[in-house]
Amino acid sequence: MEVNAALTTITDYSNDQLLGRSIFELVVSTDLAQAELLSSWMAHQKTKNFQQWKRRSGDHIDVQISISYFAHGEGQFFVFVQALLHE
């Protein structure tokens, strides 16, 4: 897994702290169980979701996540996270 500097800024977690976490630890809530979400993402291969994530401070932030699933080998996810800032 790789994490870029922008995600550390969005979440206020360090690179090492993010690498030690599952994406599901950042999500505030979801209607589906983790296994159901993973199956859904894999079936669609490309999807866009709007979620609330928890920052290190406990504050919530709105994000849009774009997920691509590549089935070669053991399978890989590419997740692009964009913070949605409200003014």
N, C-alpha and C positions, 0 to 999 in steps of 0.2 A: 504494500500500500504506500502511496505517496500523498503528502499534504503540502499545499503551497502556503505562502505567507498570508495571502488574502483570507484563507479559512481561519488561520490563527487570529487574525484581526477581528473577523466576524464573531467568532466564538469566545475570544479572549483566553483560549487554552493554548499552551505551547505546542510545538510540533510533536514532541515526545508524548505529551498528555493525550493528544488526538490520536496518535498511532496506537495508544493503549486502550482506546475506546471503540465500541461498536457504534455505527451510525444510529442505532436504535437508542443508545444512551443519550443522544442529543435531542431526539424527537420528544416534544412535550406530550403528545398523545396521538394515538391512531385508532381507527375503528377495527383494524385488522391485526391479527397476531403476526409476529415476525415471519414465520414460515409462509403465511398467506401472502404477505407483502413481497417476499422474495420470489415466490412462485409467480405472482402477478407481474413483477418487473421482468422476470425471465421470459414469460410468455409474450409480453408486448415488445420486448427487445429495446424499445425506445419509449420513454414516457416522461411527462412533466407533471410535477406535483407542487402544491403549495402547502407548506407546513409551518408550524411554530417549533423552533429549537430553543434549547436552554443554553444560555451563556454560562461561563464559569461562575459569574456572580449570582446566578439563579434567575436573572432577568430573562424574559422571553423575547425572541426576535423572529419576525416573519421572514421566511426564505422561500425561494423557488428553487426546486431541485430538478435538474434534467438528468435522467439516468439512461445510459445505454448499456446493454448487456451483449457481450461477445461470447459465443458458445464454444469457441475453439479451446482445446485442452481441457482444463478443469473449469473453464468459464471465468470471465472477468467482468466486473462492473466498472464503468467510468461514470463518476458522479460530479456534475458541475453544480455548485451552490452559489446562489446570488441572494444577497441580503436585500430585502424590500424595505427601504427607508421611507417612513411616512413623515411628511412635514405638515 
